[in-house]
Amino acid sequence: MLRTLNTAERNIQSLPPNVITLAANTATLLLPDTRNVPGEIAYRRIQNVGGADLYVSIGVTTAAGAPMCDNVAVFHKVLISGQEMDCSADRQIICGFSVAGTTVATEVKQRLTL
């Protein structure tokens, strides 16, 4: 379900910042699967704040559940330095990959139950 959020909504809480450093040529978890998390995730966003390209896969893992992403065939989007991606509609796992390594900032807002 897609909901519109008011900017002054009182029951939205920002989770602590999480800045993730991706090692070169290593698939890395950026945002976990939240489909079965109690409460409602209202907003999920990532931003490539490093200097190298960031390849992003959505909902792709190995058979063991490890992050899976690369720069050849297992990615959905490429974010250059400074670009952001709204992941609010994608509650599945979000993975990242960078050939040279990069840094990703995440933002997650959760709706509190009253």
LORODREN-727687 format. One line per 2 residues: number of its first residue (from 1); their letters; for each residue x, y, z of C-alpha. Coordinates in nm, 2 decimals. Each point is the difference from the previous one (the first is absolute). Last residue first. Layout:
<recs>
NUM = a = X/Y/Z | ...
</recs>
This chain:
<recs>
114 = lt = -0.03/0.47/1.88 | 0.22/-0.21/-0.23
112 = lr = 0.30/0.19/-0.12 | 0.05/0.05/-0.37
110 = qk = 0.36/-0.06/-0.09 | 0.24/0.22/-0.20
108 = ve = 0.32/-0.14/-0.15 | 0.28/0.20/-0.15
106 = ta = 0.32/-0.16/-0.14 | 0.34/0.15/-0.09
104 = vt = 0.21/-0.20/-0.24 | 0.38/0.00/-0.04
102 = tg = 0.20/-0.13/-0.29 | 0.23/-0.28/-0.11
100 = av = 0.19/-0.01/-0.33 | -0.23/-0.26/-0.18
98 = sf = -0.30/0.09/0.21 | -0.28/-0.22/0.11
96 = gc = -0.32/0.06/0.19 | -0.29/-0.21/0.14
94 = ii = -0.36/0.09/0.09 | -0.20/-0.27/0.17
92 = qr = -0.37/0.01/-0.06 | -0.23/0.28/0.11
90 = da = 0.02/0.17/-0.34 | -0.26/0.28/-0.02
88 = sc = 0.20/0.22/0.24 | 0.33/-0.06/-0.18
86 = dm = 0.05/0.36/-0.11 | 0.34/0.02/-0.17
84 = eq = 0.25/0.28/0.03 | 0.28/0.12/-0.23
82 = gs = 0.30/0.18/0.14 | 0.27/-0.22/-0.17
80 = il = -0.16/-0.21/-0.27 | -0.29/-0.23/0.07
78 = vk = -0.04/-0.31/-0.22 | -0.33/-0.19/0.01
76 = hf = -0.14/-0.36/-0.02 | 0.31/-0.21/0.06
74 = va = 0.11/-0.36/-0.05 | 0.14/-0.01/-0.36
72 = vn = 0.33/0.18/-0.02 | 0.07/0.24/0.28
70 = dc = -0.08/-0.23/0.29 | -0.26/-0.07/0.26
68 = mp = -0.09/-0.29/0.24 | -0.04/0.05/0.37
66 = ag = 0.00/-0.33/0.20 | -0.32/-0.19/0.05
64 = aa = 0.15/-0.36/-0.02 | -0.14/-0.05/-0.36
62 = tt = 0.17/0.33/-0.09 | -0.20/0.32/0.02
60 = vg = -0.19/0.23/-0.24 | -0.29/0.21/0.13
58 = is = 0.11/0.33/-0.15 | 0.35/0.03/-0.15
56 = vy = 0.20/0.32/-0.01 | 0.33/0.09/-0.18
54 = ld = 0.18/0.30/0.16 | 0.24/0.20/-0.21
52 = ag = 0.31/0.14/0.17 | 0.06/0.32/0.19
50 = gv = -0.19/-0.07/0.32 | -0.33/0.16/0.12
48 = nq = -0.23/-0.24/-0.19 | -0.33/0.07/0.16
46 = ir = -0.26/-0.25/0.13 | -0.36/0.05/0.09
44 = ry = -0.26/-0.19/0.21 | -0.33/0.16/0.11
42 = ai = -0.31/-0.10/0.19 | 0.11/-0.33/0.15
40 = eg = -0.31/-0.12/0.18 | 0.00/-0.19/0.32
38 = pv = 0.12/-0.36/0.05 | 0.26/-0.10/-0.26
36 = nr = -0.12/-0.28/-0.24 | 0.05/0.18/-0.33
34 = td = 0.30/0.19/0.13 | 0.28/-0.17/-0.19
32 = pl = 0.32/0.18/0.11 | 0.15/0.32/-0.15
30 = ll = 0.35/0.04/-0.14 | 0.13/-0.36/0.01
28 = ta = 0.34/-0.02/-0.18 | 0.12/-0.18/-0.31
26 = tn = 0.38/0.04/-0.01 | 0.21/0.11/-0.30
24 = aa = 0.16/0.29/0.20 | -0.10/0.03/0.36
22 = lt = -0.32/0.18/0.06 | -0.01/0.25/0.29
20 = iv = -0.34/0.03/0.15 | -0.14/0.32/0.17
18 = np = -0.29/-0.09/0.23 | -0.19/0.29/0.15
16 = pl = -0.22/-0.08/0.30 | -0.36/-0.07/-0.08
14 = sq = -0.23/0.29/-0.07 | -0.33/-0.02/0.18
12 = in = -0.34/0.07/-0.15 | -0.30/0.03/0.24
10 = re = -0.03/0.37/-0.01 | -0.05/0.06/-0.37
8 = at = 0.14/0.35/-0.07 | 0.13/-0.07/-0.36
6 = nl = -0.32/-0.18/-0.09 | 0.05/-0.35/-0.14
4 = tr = -0.18/-0.14/-0.30 | -0.06/-0.37/0.02
2 = lm = 0.08/-0.29/-0.24 | -0.14/-0.34/0.10
</recs>
